């Protein structure tokens, strides 16, 4: 079963009713094993009882304190509570970093804050994967299993990452060794991500 949650009902309506979008998503939202919910993901996680093997997070980037709540200890803890023991969370990178971030202190500070926040929420392993405009974080509570290139190339996810070597050699988020500082709702920290659309 797949559960899709979006706070904007109009987006879901377009995805299910607009002919071009239905063709693009192969009418997948109509599949009997797909549950579509128009809800605030944070509130949904507080009420739901289900557990998931994989959770994919693609939310607004933390441009301000309001959107940074979706990158808080509290939100990440809610995600962790809904994972199966070997489950993983994938989070779209809020920084267009390519594969190398060394040398950009703003980007490193953002990644360090995200890593520390995930670890404070109970994720023991945090990795960075991907390429320019396609970077994402993978967070687990168990050690990562060996990566199989053959299994990857046969999976539908292979079309999203054009260089599989980035999957073979994930960047573990070492970054700053300063004392851990986490972003929380009660004690927010500014991520420093700039909205390039405005």
Secondary structure by P-SEA (a helix, b strand, c coil): cbbbbbccaaaaaaaaccaaaaaaaccccccccbbbbbccaaaaaacccccccbbbbbccccccccccccccaaaaaaaaaaccccbbbbbcccccccccccccaaaaaaaaaaaaaaaaacccbbbbbbcccbbbbbbcccccccccaaaaaacccccccccccccccccccccccccbbbbccccccccccccccc
